[in-house]
Amino acid sequence: MSGNCERTELDYIIRDHDAASFENRKRFMKEAATLLNNKYGEGTVTLQITDQYQNMLSVMKDHSDVIEIAREAIRSVGLEPISRPVRGGTDGAQLSFKGLPCPNLGTGGYGFHGPFEHCTLEGMQTEIKIIKYLMTHPL
């Protein structure tokens, strides 16, 4: 949020795991803008919605084989895979929507998007082993 007495700008990030709920959230923003413009005059609120990415589940649901290979690679380093759905916004999501299904392997990171975001050297070394496994074992 930024602004002054003449003009204020609010930026929102709308995200959801469910496509229908995601569309409902965007529709709510449009309805809010319409309500405020009706109440305070046309042009009071200008709304611009820009879709950045979609939920990668819509691609990955048809590629369970690729997900299983990723799980196999994670097990190869002595870890048990934990699946936590993510909406997108990752390189893997972008590649998946361009035709190369890429499940996220994890990062070994902590405290994402905050002042204490970090990853450990050991975590990165483990990720390298997982990637090497994927590169050296035929699909």
N, C-alpha and C positions, 0 to 999 in steps of 0.2 A: 504494500500500500504506500502510495506517495501522493502528495498533493498540497494544495493551498486553498484559500477561500474561494478561488475562481474555478479551480479544476482539480479533480482527484482521480487517480487511477488505481484500480484494484486488479491484481492478477491472481487468478485461481488455477490450480491444477486439479482437474477432475479425473479421478481414477476409480475403477471398479473391476473386480474379477469377472463379473457377469455382464454380458453384452447388453441385455435388456435394461438392467439397472443403470449401466453407464449411459445409455440413451435417455433414461428417465432423469438422470442428474443434469444432463445438458438441456433437456426440455424445461426443467425447473428454472434454470438460469434464464432461459428465453422468456418464460412466463413472468419471472421477477422483473426483468427489464421492461416488459410490456406494462406490467402493473405500475411501476414507478413512472414510466413515460405518460401513462394515462392520468396518473394522479398529479404529477408536477409539470407536465408539458412535454410534447414530443421533442426528442433530442436531449432530454435530461440525462438519459442513460444510452450509451452506445455499447453494444455487445459484439464482441468478435470471438468466435470459437474456432480454434485451430486444433485439429486432431494431430497429436504427435506420434502416437503409436497405438496399436490394437493389442488385445490380449493374445499372447502367443499360444495359448491353449487351443485356439481355433486352428492353428497349424499342427501343433504337436500331438493333438488327439488322434491324428491319422498316422503317426509315426512312433508307435510304441516300441518298435524294434530299435530305433535310435536311442530312445530313453533307456532301454534295457542295456544297450552297449555302454552307455554312460555309467549306468549303475555297476556294470561289470568292471569298468575301469576304476571306479572308486573303490570297489571291493579289493581290487588288485593291490592296493596300498594299505590294506588292513582296516579300512573304514567301512562302516555300514551306511549306505546312502540314506539321506533324509530328504524326502520330497516336500518342498514348500512352494506352492504355486506362486508365480510372479506374473504381473500383468504385462510387462514389456519394458521398453526403455533401455534394454541392454543390447549389446552388439549381437548376441545370439538371437534376440527377437527380430532385429532388423534383417539379419541374414535369413532367418526362417521365413519371413514374409517375401524375401526375394528368391525363394525356392530352395534354399539349403537349410533343412531342419537342424537346428542347433539348440539342444537343451542346455540350460545354464548348468555349469558344473560346480558352481560355488566359487568363492574367492578367497576363503580363509580370512575374510575381513571382519571387523567389529565396529560397532557404533556408526553405522552408515548414515551419511548426510548430516552429520553433527560435528561439533568441534573436536571430538575425540575419535573420529574415524581413523582406522589404521588396519594394517595387516601385519602378521608376524613373518619373519624370515622362514620359520619352519612351515608355516602354512603355504607360502609361495613355493618352497621346495617340494611339498607334497603335491601341489597343483602341477608342477613340472612333471612329476612322475606319472600323474594321471594323464596328462596330455601326451607324454611319450608312449604310454600304453595304447592310447587311441591311435597314434600315428603308426605304430608297429604291428598292430593286430588287424588283420583283414576283416572287413565287415561281413 
